[in-house]
Amino acid sequence: MLITILVAHCLLHTCRSQFIPSYKLQQLFEEVNREYVNQNSIAAELAWEASLDPGDPELPERAAVYQKNHIRWQQKVCAQLSKLTHSHLLNDTQRRQTYLLCRGPEFSFTEAREMSALYEELQSIYTDSKVCIPSSVHSSKHNMSAVESAILEYLSNVNDYVNSEKTHRGIDITMSYAVKIASKLESYDKNILCLTGEPDLEKLMSFSKNEQVLKWVWLVWREKVCPTMKEPYKNLIEVQNTAARRNGYSDAGAAWRDELEMPDLRQFCRRLYSKVEPLYRMLHGTIRFFLRKRYGDIIPEKGTIPAHLLGDLWSQNWESLIDLIAPQVLDLDASLQRVNWTVTQMVMTWAYPGFRVGCGRGLSIQTPPRGLLQEQEVVKHAEDFYLSLGLPPMTEQFWKNSVFSPSNNTRCHGTAADMYRRGDFRMLYCSGTTAKDLYVIHHEMGHIQYYMAYEDQPGIFRQGANSAFQESIGDAIMYGVLTSQHLYRIGLINDTLLFFGNDTTIKGLLDDGRDNEVEKAEEHDGSEAPNFSYNDIFLLKQALNKIPNIPFSLLIDEYRWRLFEGGIKEGEMNREFWKMASELQGIAPPSGGRSETYFDAGAKFHVPDNTPYIRYFLGSFLQVQLFESLCKATVFGHRTDDPLPKSMLLSQCDIYGSKTAGKILKNWCRKTKSASTSKLSLKVEHVSHLR
């Protein structure tokens, strides 16, 4: 191997630079990059197959062979590159590649196998878990009203049982029984209704407004997954810390933070959060006020909000609570149902606007790629938006290899994959036709646009500038997708909302029959319903969707950083989690405190998946700044730092079709690991706000 020869040469001749020509070092790094791509291709294939069929009996052995070969190769190369670095023989690019290749935890083969086993155990607990209840009617899990009714019937039956056994001690005992039974019950016939965490219980949390149903859903998911996760997660911490310390880090949390290359990341994130905390507190107080009107004294007049009443399994997205405050006139799920789009119709009307009879948008009609499955066609709508900006289309391999409908064992959490083979980029997502599905697909396609932009870079640089940059792309595009102009373009809102949305009040926008919602709101509050404009509703929905995710994202990683560094006592893991959740999110668990039996942080996918979450925190700010740049380029026709005209609302900036904005997005996507984040134009501290 060339690197071995060069290092031996260096040692023999006291490592003077004149003894190793620059072209030899260049050849060396070309060889290292080729092997790096080969190693990543094998790893990507294994990860893909594990997501499609985690029970494949051949996977563990194949993964073990890969890990042994990869660890040996990386340790040998890094040891030898280190000698060249210390001898001052490498140029800046070569030193940068050496640093990137050799940073992070350094696992032994035994540790790597243990890590894989623990990861698989945690993933199985999360993705394979179901909660089951007896149901007198065989109802579809997709019918949320029927599922809610089945749960209410189940809770009533449990309550009757508790009373008949003369053990009645109130609602809490009934709920405890109902949670324990459902977490233990297995599916054995058609009269058993079984629900997964994602997407079943997640959807139910955003659909139901029944306090007892929401409480049961929140508790039963944590009863099912959180107790069994605790021990394997503690072992995972130990293995990762050992490997991190071997490579000079204080703990695994420090290794995670090193990926972002910001030495004061913890302090930086806290400073950044302090800038938006007043806005979050205002939103928190507003929601508490309206929840109290709905649920009464279960919601305290001041302080924390019960976590199960925030419309989300993890309290990070409150958008479903919009109808507590204002009439729901901007309900994309309802719009999709009203026009009765199938998956095929959805793609045709979105990606090819001229397809729908009477649409008349004046755009040329293209023919979808031949051979697309119906489930694949839904993704064309997202591709169309990126194409309108001048970005490249998805590759032939993408359409051939991506998976959009589940098999029995598929792990369906949205994933974008770079397979490290020419043109081979893939998406795994069990897609439906809801607004959330549209968001996830746009988000994951943003990752793939990033992958395609740096495909021709040396292998070690094919990682993107940092993970926060990648997370921001698809979310920035979604701001453009959700403008009233684009929603009208694809037929999901009417002319009135498009042309008069910023000035006309909601009372003037409601269609026939919708005035009942205002009347109900007035009856409920005992006062006249506020006169919201369309733009008020839009911004409120965005705020409820985006802002609660900021403290949640900070919580998930600040908590894990403390676990990694030993800052939380073993007997206080869950208590400290809820103490931090109270401080950052202003939430509390239902029914009082949570015992140390549980590891409640594990109720979120990214914890058992061992995925750092601070990228989403930073991405929350970067996505707005990126969209602001795209908007200015669209308005002014060139890149500029000039402010938008006062009459221009950023929230209503239609960037669809702007090739100038597309150039900026291409440049953003081309930022790679070749430069550290601190050298990039990362102005995340200058927080922008949607107006």
N, C-alpha and C positions, 0 to 999 in steps of 0.2 A: 504494500500500500504506500502511496506517495508520501503521506504524512509521516509514516514511520521512518522512511528514508531521510526526509528533510530534518526531522528532529535529531536523528542520529548524526547527520551531517553537522547540525548546529552544535551539538555537544562536543563533537570531535574538534571543531574549529573555533571553539569559544564563542560561538554565536555572533560573529561579526556579520553585519548585514551584507557585506560584499560577497560573502560565500553562498548566499541564497538569492538568485536572481528574482526579480519581481514577477516574471512570467511563471516561475515555478510556484510561487505562493498563490498566484491567480489560479493555476491549474489545481492546486490543492483545494482551494475553496470551491471551485466548480465541482470537484469530486465530492466534497462534503455536502454541498447543496443537492446534488443528484441523489445521494444516498438518503438525505433528510426527506426529500420528496417521496422516495420509495418507502421509507419507514412510515411516513404519515399516510400514504395510500393504503398500506396494510391495516393500520390502526383505524382509518375511516371505514374501511370495508367491514372490519369486525364490529365496530360500533353500529353501523347500519344494520347488519344482520342481527345483532343483539336486540335492536329496537323492533325489528319485524318479527323475530321468533326467538324470544329470550330463553325458551326452553330447549333449544337445539342442543343435543347432548355433545356434539362435536366442538361447540364454541369454546368451552373452558380449556381444552387441550390446545386448540389453535391459538387462543389468547396467551397461553403460557409460553408457547414457542416464540411468539412475537415478542413478548415482554423480555424473555431471556436474551434474545438477539439484540433487541433495542437497547437494553441496559448495558450490555457488554460494549456495543458499538459507541454509545454516547459517552460512557465513562472513559473508554480508550481515547476517543477523539478529543474530549475536553481536557484530559490530562496532558495530551501532547500539544494542543493549541495553547494551553496555559503556559507551557515552557516557551513557546514562540512569542507570546504576549509579553512575558516578563523579560524577554531578551530584546524587546522593542523592535521587533522585526515586522510587525503588522501595520498596515495603514489604518485610517479611521474606519473605513467600511469593514475591513477584516476584523478589527477589534470589536466593532458593533455586532457582527455576526457571531463572533465567539461568545460575547456576553449573552446574547439571546439564546443561543444553543445550550449554554451551560448553566443558565440560571434556574431557579426553582428547586423544589425538594429533590434530593438525590436518593432514590429508593434502591435498596438491595433487591435481588430477585425474590427472596422470601417475603420481604415487605410488600413488593408489588403484587404478589399473588394474594397476600392477606388483604391488601387494599381492594383488590378486585372482588374478592369474596364478600367483603363487608359492603362494598358499593352495590353489588348485586342483591344482597340481602335487604338493604335499605330500599332499593328501587322496587323490589318485589313487594315489600310491605306496602309501599305507597300505591303502586300502579295496579296490583292484583287484588287489593282489598275491596270488598263490597259489603254493604250493610243491607240486611234483608228483613222484610216484614211479611206476615201473612196478609193476603189481600183477597177479599171475597169476589172481586172482579178482576179478570185478567186485562190489565190496561197497559198501553204503551208508555214506556219511559219518556217518550217525546211529548206526551200530553201532560203538561205541568199541572193543569187543573185536576186531572184524574189522579195524578201522583199525590197532590196535596190532599185530596179527599181520602185517598187510601191511608195516608199517614194520620189524618184526623180520626178515621175509623179505628185504626190501630191504637192510637193513644186512648181513645174512649174505651176500647176493650181492655186495655191494661188497667185503666182506672177502675173498671168494673171488677176486675180480678182482685185488685188491691183491696177494694171495699169488701168483697165477698170473703176475703181471708181475714177480715177484721184487723188489717194492719194499716188502716188508713191514717196517714200522718200528714196529709196535705199534698199539694201539687208536686213538691220536690221529690217525694218518695215515688209517686207515679212516674215522673219523668226519669228518675234513676232506674226503675225497673224497665221502662220502655227503651232506654239507651242500652242497658246491659243485654237485654234479650236480642235486640236487633244486631248488636255487634257480634253475637255468638251464633245466630241463626244462619244456617246454610240453605242454599237453594236446592230443593229436592222435588218440587212439582210446579205446575203452572200457576198454582195459587200462592206462590211466593214471589214477591216483588223485590228484586235486588237492584241496588243503586251504587254506582261508582262515585268516587270523590269528584274526579274530573271525567266527563262534564256534568254528570247527573245532579249531584248535590250542589255543585257550583251554580248551575242554572236555577235550581229550586230556591237558593238563597236570594237570587235577584228577582224571582217571580213572586214568591209568597209574601204576604203582609200579615199573616197569622203569627202572633208572637209565640205560641206554643209549637207550631211547626218549625219556625226558625230556630227556636231554642233546641228542639230535638235534633235538627239537622246539624247544627253547630257542635253539639255535644257528642252525637253518635260518631261523627267522622273522627274526632279526637280520641274517642274511646276505642275505635277500631285500630288506628295506626300509631298513636303516640306512646302508649306504654311499651309496645314491643320494639320501638325504635331506639329507646334510650341507651341500652347496653351496647348494641353495635355502633351507635354513633360515638359513644365514649371511646370505644376501641379505635374507631376511625381517627379521632383526634390524636390519640397516642401514636399511631403509625405515621400519620402525616407530620407530626411534630418531630419525631425521630429523624425522618428523612430531611426535613427542612433544616434542622440543626446541623446535620452532616454537611450541608452546603453553606453554612455560615449565617443562617437566619436565626433569630431568637425563637421563632415558632412558625407554624404554618400560616398564621394570619399575616405575618410580615412578608412571607413569600407571596401570598395572594396580592398584597398591596404593592409589591415590587413590580407587578405586571403593568401597573399604571404609571410607574416611574415618577411619582410625586412624593418626595421625602416626607412632607408634612400632610399627607393625605387625610389623616384623621382630623387634624385641626382645620384643614381646608374645607372638608365636608361639613363640619360643625358651623364654620363661618358662613358657608353657603346656605345652610339650613336656616340660620338666624335671619337671613334676608327674606325668606318666604314664611317663616313661622307666624308672623302676625296675620298674614293672609289665611294660613291654615286654621289658626285659632278663631278667626272670624267665621270661616266656613263651618268649623266644628260647632261653634255656638249657635249658628243659624240652624244647622241640622238638628242639634239637640232641642231647640225650641219647637221645631215642627214635629219631631218624634214625640215630644212630650204631649203635644196636642193630640197625636194619634194614639199613643199608648198609655198616657196618664203618668201615674207616679212611679211606674217601673223606671222611667227616665228621670234621673235626678235633675233638680233645677240648675245645679251647678256641678262642675267636675266631670268625671269620666262618663262615657256612653257605653252601655252594655254592647259587647262586640257583636252579638248575634242579630242586632237590629239595624245594622249598617248596610244591608243589601249585598253582602259579599262574604264568602267563606273565610276570608282573611282580613276583612275590613280595609282593603286597600283601594276599592273602587266603589264609590257611592252613587254612581249614575242612576241606578234603578230607583233611587229615592226622589227623583225629580218630581214625580207626581204628587208628593207630599207638599210641594211648594207651589207648583204651577201646573196647569193643564198640559197633558202630554200630547202636544201637537207636532213634535219632532221625533216620532218613534219609528226608526228605520225597520225594526223587526216587524212592526205592524204594517208598514208600507210594503215590505216584501211579501207578507201574507196577503195583503189586500189585492195586489196585482197577480197573486198566485203564480209566481215564477217557479218553474222547475230549475234544477241546476243548469240545464242546457239553455233555457230561456234567459236565465240570469246572466250567463256569459255573453249571449248574443246581444242583449239590450245594453249591457255595460261596456263590453269590449268593442262591439260593433254597433254604435248607436243607430245607424240607419236601418238595422234589421227589423226593429219593431214597427209594425204598421202605424203610420201616422206620426212617427217620431220626428221625421223631417229635419234633422240637424245639419244636413248638408255635408256630411262626412262620407268619404268613400267606404264602401263595404268590402271587407276582406273575407277570405275564406279561412276558417280555422285550420290548423294543421291536421292533415289526414290521420285517421287512426286514433284520435283522442277518445279516451273513455269519457263517459258522461261526467264522472266525478272530476276528471282532469279539466274539463272545459271551464269550470267555475274560476279557475286560476287565471284565465285569459283576461279577466277584467283588471286584475292588478298589473299584469304585463302591459296592458294598453296604456295605463297612466305613465309608467316609466318610458314606454316607447314614445309617447307624445313629447317627452322632454329631450328626446334624442339619445336615450340610453339603449344599449343593445337588447335584442330579444333573448328570451330563454333559449337554451341550446336544444338540439335534437335529443341529446342524452337526458336532459332535464325532463322532457315529456315522456321519454321512454322509461325512465327509472324512478321517477317520483311516485309517491304513494299518497292517495287522497281518500281512500276508504279502508276501514280496518278489516283485518282478519280476526280470528278468535283471540290471538295472542298479541296483536300489535300494540305497542306502547305509543299512544297517539299524541303526546304532548308536542306542540309545534316545534319543528326542527328544520334548520337549513344546513346542508352538508356540502363541504368541499371535499371531493373524493381524491384530489391531487392527481387526477388524470385529465388530459386535455379535454376541455369542454364538459366534464362530468360534474355537474352541480345538481343537487337534488333537494327536494322538500318532502318531509313526512308530516302530514297533518290530516286528521280525519275530519274533513270539511263538511259543513252543512251550508245553509243559505241564510244565516243570521248576520246581523251587523258585527258581532264579535268575530265570526268566521272571516268576514271581509277584512277586519283589522289584522287578524293573525296572519293572513296570507300576504297582505301588503308589508307587514313587519318582516316576515321571513324572506320575502323577495328582496327587501332592502339588504339583507345579509348577502344574498346571492349576487346582487349587483356589485357589492363590495368584493366578493370572491372573484368575479369576472374581471374587475378593474385591475386587480393586482396579479392576475394569472401569469403574466410574463416576468414577474419579479423573480430574483433568486429564491429558492425554496424557503430559506430561513426568514426572508422578509415577507412571505405570504401569510401574514397574520393580521394585517390591518394595523393602524396606528395604535389603537388600544381597543379594548372591548366596549368601552363607553361610546366611542365613535360609531362602531357598528350598530349598537342598539338604537342610535338616534336617527338613522336614515329612514327606515320604514315609517317610524312615528312622525317624522317631519313631513313625509309624503301624505300621511293620513290627514294632516291639517288641510292640505289642498283638496283631498278627496271629499272632505266633509263640508266644504264651502257650499253655500246655497246655490251658486252658479253650477257647480258640478253635479250636485244632487238633482238639480233640474235637468241638466244635460242627460242624465241617465234615467230620468223619469220617476224619481222618488219623491219629489215635492212638486206642488202646483205653481201656476203663474203668480198667484197672489203672494205666496211666501217669497218667491224670487224677487219680484219687483217692488213689493211694499214692506218687506220684512223688517227693515230697520226703522220704519216710522210708524207702522200701523200696530195697534195693540192687538193682543191675542183675541179679545172679544170680537174684533172685526175680521179675524182670520179663520175662525172655526167654521167647519163645514156644517151642513144640516145634521142636527142631532148632537153635535159636539158641545153646544151651549149647556147641555145637562151637566157636563163636567164642572163648568164654572158655577152653576147653581149648587151642585153638591159641595164644592169647595166653600161657597158662602154659607151654606147650611152648617157645614162642619165647624168652621171657624167662628161663626156668629158675626162675621163682618164681611164687607165687600171684598171679593177676590182682587188682588193687585193687577194692574194693567201692564203685563209684560209684553214687550215687543218680541218678534222672532229672534232678533239678535241677542236679547236678554236671555231667552231660553237656551239658545245655542251656547253662549258663554257659560251659563250656569251648568249645563250638561258637561262641558269641557272641564270646568272647575271640579265638579263632583267626580269625574273620571280620573283626572290627572293629579290634582293636588294631594289627595290622601295617599297616593302611592309614594310621595316623596318621603314622609317620615317612616312609612312602612319599609321602604328600601334601605333607609339608614339603619333602622332597627335590626333587620335581619343580619346585616354584616357586622354592625357594632357588637351585637350579642355574640356572634361566632368568633369575632376577634378576641373578645374577653374569654371565651371558652378555650381558645387555642393558647392564650398566654397564661392560663391558670388563674385568671382574675375572678372566677366564680367558684365557690366551694361546691364539691360534688353533691352535697345534700341540699343545695339551694338553686339548682339549675333552672327549675321551672318558676320558682318564686322570683328570681332575678329577671327572667324573661318578661314576666308580667309587670314587674316594677319598671322595666325599661319601656314596655308597651304603654304603660300609664303615662310615663313622662313624655314620650315622643308622639304617640298616637292619640293619647287621651281616651283610651278604651279600657274596659275591664271585662273579665269573663262573666258570663251569666251565672247566677246561683253562688255568688261569692268567690272565694279563692280556689285555686287549683292545686291539688296535692303534688308531691314529688314523684308520685307514681307515673306521671305523664311527662312527656317531652314535647310540649305544645308547639315549639318552633318547627318540629318535624311535620306539622300539618300542611306546610307549604312545600310544593314540589322541589324547589331549588335547594332545600336543605338536605333531604336524602339524596338528591342528585349531586350534591357536593359542588354546586355552581356558585361562584362569588356573585353577590347581588349588588355591590356598590356601583357596578356598571349601569344599572338601571336608575340609580339615584342621580348620577352625573348625566346620564342620557336624558333625564327629565328636563334639564336645562339646555343641553346641547341641541335637542330636537327643535326647541323654540327658536334658538339663535340661527340654526340652519334654515328653518322655514322663513325667518325674517330676511335672511340673505337671498333666498330664492325669490321671495316676494319683491324685494327691491330690484333685483335683476329683471324681473318681469315688468315692473312698472317703469323703470328708467331705461331699460334696454342695455344695461351694462352693470358691472359690479360696482357698488358704491356703499359708503358708510353714511351717506346723507339720510336724514329722517324721511319717512314716508309723508306725503301730504296729509294735513290734518283731517281732511275729509275721507281719508283712506283707512278703513279698518283692517288691521292685520288678519283678524279672524275671518274676513270675507275676501281675502286675496286669492284670486283664481289663477293658479300657476299652470294649469293644464295647457300643454302645447307650447310652452315657453322653452325654446332651444337655448336661450341665454341662461335661464335658470338651470337647464340641463348641464351646461358646461361647468357651472359652479359645483353641481352635484357630482359630476365626473371627477373633478379635481379633489373634492372631499373624499371620494371613494379611493382615489389613488394614493392617499396618505397611508404609508406602510410603516413597518417597524424599522425602516432604514434610518429614521430620525426619532429621537426620544420625544415623548409627549411634551416635555418642557420646551422643546425647540419648535413645536408646532404652534399655529395661531389659535391656541386654546384660551378663549376669553370667557370661560365659563363663569367667572366671578362677576362679570358685568351682566346681571340678570335682566332679561327682557321679559315683558309681560304682553300677553295677547290683549289687544284693546277691543 
